[in-house]
Amino acid sequence: MRLDLARVSSRHPAARAGTPAALQALDLRVESGEQIAVIGPSGAGKTTLLHVLACALRPAAGAVRLEGRDPWQLPRGELRRLRGELFLAPQVPPLPPRQRVVTAVLAGRLPHIGLAHSLRSLFYPTGIAQADAALARFDLSDKLFARVDRLSGGERQRVGLARALLARARLLLVDEPLSALDPSRSGQALETLTGAAREKGATLITTMHDVPMALRTFPRIVGLRGGALVFDLPADQVTPERLHALYEQTLEELHAAAPRDAPQEQLPVAMTCR
């Protein structure tokens, strides 16, 4: 799916009056099938960008076009069908605690199976083999019939990613897919996610704090800070100097806030660049 953002500004509905917009006059173009990592310090506008692209948050200014169409100018029925081609995976998957994993994964198909089928699947799941295959790609086959509240945080996050594999979406929007995963699982999860997007021919946009992993995995990197675009470059052109400029303000604030007698190695600098 092709995306075009022109001078897009957006504010979170819960934002206090007078606070800066989360996105400020952002221009971005993404071709169909591209895979992009969006990086930047906390509060840069990364999650807001995903919500705007998912047609979950209407921009306050500027234009958003998906395949050349402005979603907010479409009739309600067409907008609903368009949203069925989008999949947004939040950082914390919205999984009911008493739900079975198989049902949670099969929920990725809900926009395409109809209300009656979806209600029946709550009690008699269909497509168990597909759910099992998706979970297997994240080493979770043994959790197929487990309850969600019996899973660890990392397992719940991988269940949320497995759900994306069953979605018939042309645009996959994934918010911080590695936040609850240990290093040994992170590489596998990203490899599975990017591979699935290529198999579908889907566009993939993910936000990440793990900058080294983003640079190793994604061919294109978008850097945001303060809601504005700092750079949009191939991964091999994202130099340490550009990363320092992207995170510089955050680093300076951390240094200023640290106790004067704190040893240098105790400053949490590494956390800002993840």
C-alpha positions in Angstrom: 0.0 0.0 0.0 1.3 3.4 -1.0 1.2 6.2 1.6 1.5 10.0 1.2 1.6 12.5 4.1 1.7 16.2 3.3 2.3 18.7 6.0 0.5 16.5 8.5 0.0 17.8 12.1 -1.8 15.8 14.7 -2.6 16.0 18.4 -3.5 13.3 20.8 -7.2 13.6 21.8 -6.1 13.6 25.5 -3.4 16.2 25.1 -3.7 19.3 27.2 -4.5 22.6 25.5 -1.5 24.6 24.6 0.9 21.6 24.4 2.8 21.1 21.1 1.3 18.8 18.5 2.6 15.3 18.5 3.3 15.5 14.7 4.2 18.9 13.2 3.9 19.5 9.4 5.3 16.0 8.6 5.9 15.1 5.0 6.5 11.4 4.2 6.0 9.1 1.2 6.1 5.3 1.4 5.9 3.1 -1.7 4.0 -0.2 -1.7 5.9 -3.0 -0.2 8.5 -0.9 1.6 9.8 -1.8 5.1 10.6 1.1 7.3 11.7 1.6 11.0 10.8 4.8 12.7 13.2 5.8 15.5 13.6 8.8 17.8 13.5 9.6 21.5 10.4 9.1 23.7 7.7 11.7 22.8 8.9 12.1 19.2 5.5 11.3 17.7 6.2 7.7 16.6 3.1 6.1 18.0 1.0 9.0 16.9 2.3 8.5 13.3 1.1 4.9 13.4 -2.3 5.9 14.6 -2.7 8.5 11.8 -1.6 5.9 9.2 -4.1 3.4 10.7 -6.9 5.9 10.2 -7.5 5.8 14.0 -6.6 9.4 14.5 -7.7 12.2 12.1 -4.9 14.8 11.4 -5.5 18.3 12.6 -3.9 19.7 9.5 -2.4 18.4 6.3 -3.4 15.5 4.1 -3.1 11.7 4.4 -3.5 9.6 1.3 -3.6 5.8 1.2 -3.3 4.5 -2.4 -4.1 8.1 -3.5 -7.3 8.3 -1.4 -8.0 10.6 1.6 -9.6 8.2 4.1 -11.4 11.0 5.9 -13.2 12.0 2.7 -14.5 8.5 2.0 -18.1 7.3 2.8 -18.4 5.4 6.0 -18.7 2.0 4.3 -15.6 2.6 2.2 -13.6 3.8 5.2 -14.5 0.6 7.1 -13.3 -1.5 4.1 -10.1 0.5 3.9 -9.5 0.0 7.6 -9.9 -3.8 7.0 -6.7 -3.5 4.8 -4.7 -2.0 7.7 -3.3 -3.8 10.8 -2.1 -1.9 13.8 -0.2 -3.9 16.5 0.0 -1.8 19.7 3.1 -2.1 22.0 0.9 -3.8 24.6 -1.4 -6.2 22.7 -5.1 -5.8 23.7 -5.6 -9.4 24.7 -8.4 -10.3 27.2 -6.7 -12.2 30.1 -9.1 -15.2 30.1 -9.0 -15.6 26.3 -7.3 -18.6 24.8 -4.2 -18.0 22.7 -5.8 -19.6 19.6 -8.7 -17.2 19.8 -6.5 -14.2 20.2 -4.4 -15.1 17.2 -7.4 -15.9 15.0 -8.7 -12.4 15.8 -6.3 -11.1 13.2 -8.9 -12.4 10.6 -11.9 -10.6 12.1 -12.2 -7.8 9.5 -12.6 -10.4 6.8 -14.8 -13.2 8.2 -18.0 -11.4 9.2 -19.8 -10.9 12.4 -21.6 -14.3 12.6 -18.4 -16.3 11.8 -16.5 -14.3 14.4 -19.0 -14.9 17.1 -19.0 -18.6 16.4 -15.2 -18.7 16.5 -15.3 -17.5 20.1 -16.7 -20.9 21.1 -15.7 -23.2 18.2 -12.5 -21.7 16.7 -12.0 -22.4 13.0 -8.6 -22.1 11.4 -6.7 -23.7 14.3 -4.1 -25.0 11.9 -3.3 -21.5 10.6 -3.1 -20.2 14.2 -0.7 -23.0 15.1 1.5 -22.3 12.1 1.6 -18.6 12.9 2.6 -19.3 16.5 5.2 -21.8 15.4 7.1 -19.0 13.6 7.5 -17.4 17.0 8.2 -20.6 18.9 4.8 -20.6 20.6 3.1 -23.7 19.3 3.0 -25.2 22.8 0.8 -22.2 23.9 -1.9 -22.7 21.4 -4.7 -23.5 23.9 -3.1 -21.7 26.9 -4.9 -18.8 28.5 -3.5 -15.3 27.9 -3.2 -14.5 31.6 -0.8 -17.5 31.9 1.7 -16.0 29.5 4.7 -13.9 30.2 4.9 -10.4 28.9 7.2 -11.5 26.0 4.9 -14.4 25.1 1.9 -12.0 25.0 3.8 -9.7 22.7 4.7 -12.5 20.4 1.0 -13.6 20.3 0.2 -10.1 19.2 2.7 -10.4 16.4 1.4 -13.8 15.4 -2.0 -12.2 15.0 -0.5 -9.9 12.3 0.5 -13.0 10.3 -3.1 -14.0 9.9 -4.4 -10.5 9.0 -5.1 -9.9 5.3 -3.7 -6.5 5.6 -1.8 -4.5 2.9 -0.3 -2.2 5.6 1.2 -3.5 8.8 1.8 -0.9 11.5 3.7 -2.3 14.5 4.5 -0.3 17.6 7.7 -1.3 19.5 7.6 -5.0 18.7 10.6 -5.8 20.8 9.8 -3.9 24.0 9.1 -7.1 26.1 11.4 -9.5 24.3 14.9 -10.6 25.3 17.8 -10.3 22.8 17.6 -13.9 21.8 13.9 -13.5 20.7 14.2 -10.0 19.2 16.1 -11.1 16.1 13.7 -14.0 15.4 10.6 -11.9 15.9 11.8 -9.2 13.5 12.9 -11.8 10.9 9.5 -13.4 11.1 7.7 -10.1 10.8 9.6 -8.8 7.9 9.5 -12.1 6.1 5.7 -12.3 6.5 5.3 -8.8 5.1 7.4 -9.7 2.1 5.3 -12.9 1.5 2.1 -10.8 1.6 3.6 -8.0 -0.5 2.5 -5.7 2.4 4.0 -2.4 3.5 5.6 -2.6 6.9 6.2 0.4 9.2 7.4 -0.3 12.8 8.6 2.0 15.6 11.7 1.0 17.4 13.9 2.1 20.3 16.5 -0.6 19.5 18.5 1.4 17.0 21.2 -1.2 16.2 18.5 -3.8 15.5 16.6 -1.3 13.3 19.7 -0.5 11.3 20.5 -4.2 10.8 16.9 -5.2 9.8 15.3 -2.3 7.9 16.5 -0.8 4.6 15.0 2.6 5.3 15.1 4.6 8.6 12.9 7.6 9.5 14.1 9.7 12.4 11.6 11.8 14.3 12.1 14.3 17.2 9.5 16.6 18.6 7.0 15.6 16.0 9.2 16.7 13.1 11.2 14.8 10.5 14.9 14.9 11.3 16.0 12.5 8.5 14.7 9.9 6.1 17.5 7.8 4.8 18.7 4.3 3.7 20.0 2.5 6.8 23.7 2.6 5.6 23.5 6.4 5.6 22.4 6.7 9.2 25.7 7.7 10.7 26.6 8.0 14.4 26.7 11.7 13.9 23.1 11.7 12.7 22.0 9.5 15.6 23.7 11.9 18.0 21.9 14.8 16.5 18.6 12.9 16.7 19.0 12.1 20.4 21.2 15.0 21.4 18.5 17.0 23.2 17.4 14.0 25.2 21.1 13.2 26.1 21.7 16.8 27.2 18.5 16.8 29.4 19.6 13.5 31.1 23.1 14.9 31.8 21.6 18.1 33.2 19.2 16.2 35.5 21.9 13.8 36.8 23.4 14.5 40.3 26.7 16.4 40.0 28.6 13.8 41.9 27.1 10.8 39.9 29.8 8.8 38.2 29.7 9.2 34.4 29.1 5.5 33.7 25.9 5.6 35.8 24.1 8.0 33.5 21.3 6.2 31.6 22.6 7.3 28.2 22.3 3.9 26.6 18.6 3.7 27.3 17.9 6.7 25.1 19.5 5.2 22.1 17.7 1.8 22.2 
